[in-house]
């Protein structure tokens, strides 16, 4: 998201929007993978870990939203900068949703003590 503005602090603020997205994406990806494994193997400890990690994604969304609001209010971005900030908000909302869905998969396996047959397990993975 670096555009080399005249005011370098503006570039720094735009980079602060990018950092939470990278962290959220990595965490959400790991959560989804662990959630599927916990569901297929009935691993309650792994499911608990997924549920706990959801807080990291939520925190990332809050950080990004706060930074984006600050940029929108104080910098009044135009053109590509405005699109970048709005896109970052949209991406972060989707990543937060992925985290929520992974958490729900993990909760489903814990709550219902599901046994999955081998052929369905390979389909899920």
N, C-alpha and C positions, 0 to 999 in steps of 0.2 A: 504494500500500500504506500510505498515511499514515492513521493512526487517532487521532492526537492523544492519546497517553497522558500520564499525569501525569508520568512520567519521560521527558523529551524525548530522552535518549540511546537509549532503547528504539526510538523512532521513527526515529532516525538509523540504528540497526542494521538495522531492517527495510528502510530505503531502500537500504542497502548490498547487500541481496539482489536488489533490483530492477535496479540498474545493470548488473551483468553480463548479465542476461537481455536487456536492450535491445541491448547491444553484440553479444552472441552471435547474436541474431536478425538483426541487420543484416548481420553478417559471413556467416552461413550463407546468407542470401538472395543476397548478392553471389556467394558461392562457387558456388552452384547455377547461377546465371545464367552465370557465366564457364565453368563446367564443360561446360554444354550447348553454349555457343559454341565452346569449344575442341574438343569432340568433333565438332561439325558442320563446323568449318573446318580441322581437323587442325592447330590452333595449339599447338605444343609449349610455347612460352614462356608462353602463357596457362594451359595445364595445369599447368606448374611453379608458377605463381603461386597457383593454387587449392590445390595440394598444400601449399605453404608456409603459406597462410592457415589451414589446419586447426589449426595450433598455437595461433592466437588463440582459436579456439572452445574448444579443450581447456583453455587457461589460464582462460578465463571460467568453465568448469565447475568447475575446481579452486577458484577464488576464491569462487564461489557456494556450493559444498559446504562450504568452510571456514567461511564466514560463517553458513550455516544451522546447521551443527553447533554453533557457538558460541552462537547464539540458543537452540537446543533445550536445550543443556546448562546455560547460565547463566540463562536467562529463564523456562524452562518455560512456553512460551506456551499459551494456551487458546483455544478457539473459533475466531474468525475469524483470529487471528494464527497459530495452529497450521496452519489450512487454507492460509493464504497462504504460509507457509514450505514446507510440503509440496508445494503446487502449484508453487512456484518451483523446487524440486528436480526435479519431474517435467518441467516445461517445459524446464529446462536440459538434462536428459538427452535429451529429444527433439531439441532444437536441436543438441546434440553429435552425435547420430545423423545429422541432416541434413548436417552438415559432413562427417562420415565418408563418407556416400553421395556427396556432391559430389566429394570427394577420389577416391573409387573410380571415378567416371565419368571424371574427368580422367586417372587412371592408365590406365584401359582404352583411351582414345584414344591415349595415348602409347605404350603397350606393344604394341598390335596394329596400329598404323598403318591404322586403319579408313577405308575410303572409303564415304561414305554418299550414296545417290542423292538427287536433289532432292526427290522426293515424300516420302520418309521424313524428310528433313531438316526439311521444313516441319511434319510431324507431331510431331517431337521438340520443336521450338521451341514 
